[in-house]
Amino acid sequence: MSSDEFDPEIERLFSRSPQMADATLFAAEVETKLQSSSRVRTVALTVAGLIGGMIAVRETTNVSLNLNDSQGPVAGRAIGQGVQAASVNVQDAVQTGLQQIGLADVSLGAMGGMQLFWIAAGALIALAAAGVMRLSQEV
């Protein structure tokens, strides 16, 4: 068979794909995998948002606005006292929550900046490796 006869024959064979017997089952499995990975992604983004929100609230409550300065207007002092009271309440709530889950004694502030950087970098690398492993298993 010459190449002139072979190429059209191959094109003709591959132009009509045969109908598989389990095509509907295959489509259902693919749809299930797509939906399950969407759920995992949704959960991961929700957890990341909650952690980020907790960090933002914690950092916001630690900001000193100096609104209760005696030189400021009465409204400024009232707002400053309200912010300070809310800050104390939020800090107490966060501390209570950390105590309930057993993380009250964890002190990352005692570590240096580089140590925290490497801990965070290692955690991100481990998370990326886990994601790659999961992706390779799905594909």
N, C-alpha and C positions, 0 to 999 in steps of 0.2 A: 504494500500500500504506500503510495507516494504521499508526500506532505500536503500536496494539493487536495488529495482525497481525505486525508486524516483530519485536517483542521475543520472542514465543514461538518464531518461526522461527529466530532467532539462537541462542536457548537450546537448541533441539533440534539444531541443527547442531554446536554446540560441546560438547554433552553426550556425543556419541560421537566420540572421536578416532580418526582412521583409523590402521590399523596400517601403519607404514613398512616398506619392504623391507629397510632396513639397521639395524633396531632392535637386533639382537644385536651388530652391529659397533659401533654407537654406545655401547651399554652396556659393551662391552669396552674401548673407548677411554677412557670416563669412569673406569672402574675402574683402568686403567693410570695415568691422570693422578693419581688419588687416591693410589695406592700410591707413585708417584714423588715426589710432594710430601711424603709421609710419610718417605721415605728422606732427602730433603734436610733436612727438619726434624730428623730423628734425627742426621744428620751435623753439622748446625749446633749442636745442643745438646751433642753429644759434644765438639766442638772448644771450645765455650765452657766446658764443665765442665773440660776439661783445662787450658785457660788459667787459669781461676779456681783450679783446684787447684795449679797451679805457683806462682801468685802467693801463695796461702795458705801453701804450704810454704816459699816464700822468706821471707815475712814472719814465719812461725813460727820459722824457724831464726835469724832476726835478733833475736829477743826475748831479752833478758838476764834469766834467772830468778834469778840470784845464789844458786844452790843450793850452790855450792862455797865458801860462807862458812865461815871457820874456827870460828865460833861455833855452827854448826849441828851436828846429830848426824852420826854416821859414815855412816848410810844416806843422809842428805841430801847429803853431800859426794860419795858414790859416784854417786848419781843425777845430781848436777850435772856430774860429770866425764863420765858416759855421755852426757848430753844435749849437752854441749859437743863431745864427740868426734863424735857423730852429726851435729850441726850443721855441723861442719867438713867431714865427709864429704859431706853433702848439698850444701853450698855448692860444694865442689870438683866434684861431679857436675853440678850445674846450670851452673857455669862451663864445664866441658868440653863439655856439650851445646850451650851457646850458641856456643862457639868452633867446633864442628863445623858448625853451620848458618850461621856467619858473622855472628852478632850479638854477638860478644864486645866490640866497640868501641862499641856503641850505649849511650849514657849519657843516660837520661832524667832522672836525678837532678840534672843540672846546670841543667835548665830550671826556671823558676818554676812555682808552683802554677797560676796562671792560664793559662800556656802549655799545660801538660799538660791542663787542663780543656778548652780550646778544641780541642786536638788530638783528645781523646776525643769531644767533642761533634761535631766534624766527621766523625769516623769513624762515629759512630752515625747521623748524618744521611745519610751516603752509604750506609750499610747499609740504612737504612729506605727510601731512594729506590730502591735496587736491588730490595728486596723488593716495593715497590709496582709497579715496572716488570714484575717477573716475574709478579706476581699479575694485572696488567692483560693480560699476554700469554696467561695461562692461561684467563682469563674471556673 
